[in-house]
C-alpha cells in the first residue's frame, strides 16, 4: 500500500516493489550527509501501506487468528484477544531522570528547531555533531534529471494544497475510525521531495482515487479463463480452505454477470485503461481469455497507500496493481510478493502465532492469505493484473490508526476562534486531551504514551526477530496502533506482504517450521543487510520519527524520549527479559546508521522496483542520536 506520512524521518510510502538484496551492503565508508553519497544495496521502498487493529466485521471469514466481531466465522487459529477500550489500566512507567522542559512549558533547543521547521515538520533529535566529517563516497551512477524532479515537486505541492483546501472545507472525519485514519495523511512523507506526486493521475481521477479527498469507486471486473488463471489461498473458514476464486466471487456479489466457467478478477479502474495498451494483456482480451465485465458493485475506498482498497464491513481488503508512479515507483504487485504474503500466513499458522501471542496477545500481522493473477499462454506472469486478498480485521468502531496518520498534521475540526493552530496532528490532540483530563503536564503524558507504545508495538516486533528470525519492515505507514477509548496505545498490527526479511542464519530453523519456505518468495536475506534495513525502518523511520513528531509539536523534550528509548533498548539487550535480536545493541553501540536519502533517490530518477540491487535507492550514513 503506498501512501505517505508526516511527522519525523518516517519512510512511510508503502513499498510496492521487491528488492531482495543479493548480498551484504557495505557500510564501511561513512558518507558525509552534506556531501555526495553512495547507493546502498537493496532497499525495499517503504510501504504497503497498507496501512490497523483487530476485530472482524460481522459474518466475515477470517483466515488468521484475529478477534472477530459478533457473528464472524470461526477463525483458523484461537481467537486473538483484542484489548477493549479502557481495559488496559494506566501504567506507571519509570520515567527517565532528566528534567522535563515540556512539563514546565520551556521549549527545548530541539523544539525551537522544530518550530522553525513548521507544523508537522520534525527535526532530527538533538545530538552532538561528529568531530570530523566522514569521507564522502562516489555519487550514484546515472544521469540527474533536475527538470523531472522539479516537475514532480510542483505536482506534489499542487496536490497537497488541494488536499488541505478540501479538508478545511469538510474537516469532519468518516464515522468508520479505520477509514478516517487512512484518509488523514494529507501532507505525506516529511523527508520526501515529492510525497504526493502521482504521475498519470488526472484531477478528475484524483478526486475518485485519492484517500485524502475521500474518494470512492466501484471495482472494474474481468472474467478470466481458468487456463490463464494463477492463484493460491490459505484463507480458512471453519477449518476449510476457501479458494481465492470463491473469495473474489463473494466480494463481487451474485449480481456480477460472470460467464459460466470463468473466474472473477477485480482490477483498479485506472489500471484497466492502462492494460489495454499493453500487448500481452491486449492479446488475451482479443482472444477472449480475458473478458471485460466493466464496473460493478458497491464503492470501495482507497487507503493511505492509494492502491489498497477498503470497504466497511467487508471480510477482505484488496491490494491491487496500480501503474501510477507514487513517490519513487509504479505500484504494481510482483508475483514473488503474492507468494510471500501467503507464505507468512502459513508460517504463523505453523505454531509461531500461538507462541507470539502468548507473549504479546495484542499484536499480530494483518494477513495476506490469498491471491489471484493472470499468466500468458506460455505460463509467464502478466504484469499489472496481480491481486492480493488481505484479511480485514477491523470493524468500523475499532480505533486503529497507522503511525503515519497519527502524526500527520491536518486542519482542526474546531472553529478558528477556538484553535489558533489550524493544522495539528491527532497525536497532539490526544496528548493534549489526556493532559487536560488527568491534570498532568503534557510532557509527562507524552512520555507515558511513548513508553506504552514501545511496550505494546515495538517490543512484539523485536520478539518476532528474536524468536523466529523474521524482521519486519515496520515503518510508520506499515505500523498500526490500537488505541483505547482514551487514546492510549493498547496493541498493534503490522501490514505489508512485501516487507519481510527472513534471516539467512535462521534458514534451517524456519524450514523446520514450514518446509520449503522461501522457494518462491525470495525472502531470505543476509543478516548484515537485515540488520541495516531493520535499523532504518523500525529504529530511524518508526521510533525516531515518532520522537521527532513529539518534538515538532512541542509535546515533549526529544532528549527525554531518547533517554527512554535507550533504557528500553538496554533492557531488551541485557535485562532479565532480554531478547536475542541484534537490533537493540546495534542501535545503542553504533556511532552511525544508514538512512534512506529520498531526495537523492528521486533526483537520480531511481525506480525502486527495477534495476540492479545496488542502484535501486540511495542511502547515506548519519550520526546515531542514540549512541553515547
ABEGO torsion letter per residue (X at the ends): XBBBBBGEBBBABBBABBBBBABBBBAABBBBAABBBBBBBBBBBBBBBBXXBBBBBBGBBBABBBBBBBGBBBBABBBBBBBBBGABBBBBBBBBABBBAAAAGBBBAAAAAAAAAEBGBBBBBBBBBBABBBBBBBBBBEBBBAAAAAAAAAAAAAAAAAAAAAAAABABBBABAAAAAAAABAAEBAABABAABBBGBBAAAAAAABAAAGBBBBBBBBBBBAAABBBBBABBBGGBBBBAAAAAAAAAEAABBBBBGBBBBBBBAAAAAAAAABAAAAAAAAAGABBBAEBBEBBBBBBAAGABBBBBGBABBBBBBBABBBEABBBBBBAAAAAAAAAAAAAAAAGAAAAAAAABAABBBBBBABBBBBBBAAGBBBBGABBBBBBBABBAABBBBBAAAAABBBBBABBAAABABABBBAAAAAAAAAAAAAGBBAAAAAAAAAAAAAAAAAAAAAAAAAAAGBBBBBBAAABBBBBBAAGBBAEBBBBEAABBBBBAAAAAAAAAABBGBGAAAGABBBAAAAAAAAAAAAAAAAAAAAAAAAAAAGABBAAAAAAAAAAAAAAAAABAABBABAAAAAAAABABBBBBBAAAAAAAGBBAABEBAAAABBBBBBBBAABX
